[in-house]
Amino acid sequence: MVTKTDLQEWVLTALADRGGRARIVSVAEWIWTHKEQELKGAGELFFTWQYDMRWAATELRKSKQIKDKDLTPKGIWELA
């Protein structure tokens, strides 16, 4: 079953697939396009995945895998 931790890997993969930098909506679109069936089978996470995707980004910032929000334009996530 998909967990919130899986979303961290998906965010990283989505950013890499988008050239290392993308709008948050573009990351969500990538996740839905590539992981829709997994999300549909994820129980409660299906209803919270977009919120949890943002949690994943916060965790990735803490681990220095994506740039701090103060270093990128509003609404943009970028690989470190």
Residue pairs with C-beta under 8 A, 6 or more apart in sequence:
1 41
1 42
1 43
2 35
2 38
2 39
2 41
2 42
2 45
3 45
4 45
4 52
4 55
4 56
5 56
6 38
7 31
7 49
7 52
7 53
7 55
7 56
8 56
8 59
8 60
10 30
10 31
10 34
10 35
10 53
10 56
11 27
11 31
11 53
11 56
11 57
11 60
11 66
11 77
12 60
12 65
12 66
12 79
13 30
14 22
14 26
14 27
14 30
14 31
14 34
15 21
15 22
15 27
15 66
15 77
15 78
15 79
16 79
17 30
18 26
18 27
18 30
20 78
20 79
21 72
21 76
21 77
21 78
21 79
22 30
22 76
22 77
22 78
23 75
23 76
23 77
24 54
24 57
24 75
24 76
24 77
25 75
27 53
27 77
28 50
28 53
31 39
31 49
31 53
32 39
39 45
39 46
39 49
40 46
42 49
45 52
57 66
57 77
60 66
61 67
61 68
61 69
64 80
65 79
65 80
66 77
66 78
66 79
66 80
67 77
67 78
67 79
67 80
71 78
72 78
